[in-house]
């Protein structure tokens, strides 16, 4: 849903950064807005495998870079099946240098 919708409806699922494809898919299905991913009112289903890959790529960033404190991808546009996704805006917040062990 993104933005205000997520805040108003508390439509959030937290996953570990090393979540498998199956875990990401299961997490997406737990969202209140999951039906929109399958296509509604004549709209085609979104490219779910591309959404899963995007989520896993963000998790990989988190695992690879310990200075990352927060990642906000908003919006992530999910195109119809087979057409991928596009992150229109990404905010990456780094932890202060002194907060990183060994820095």
Secondary structure as UniProt FT lines:
FT   HELIX           3..9
FT   TURN            17..18
FT   HELIX           21..29
FT   TURN            32..33
FT   HELIX           34..37
FT   TURN            41..42
FT   HELIX           48..64
FT   TURN            66..67
FT   STRAND          68..73
FT   STRAND          76..78
FT   TURN            81..82
FT   STRAND          85..87
FT   STRAND          90..94
FT   HELIX           97..99
FT   TURN            101..102
//
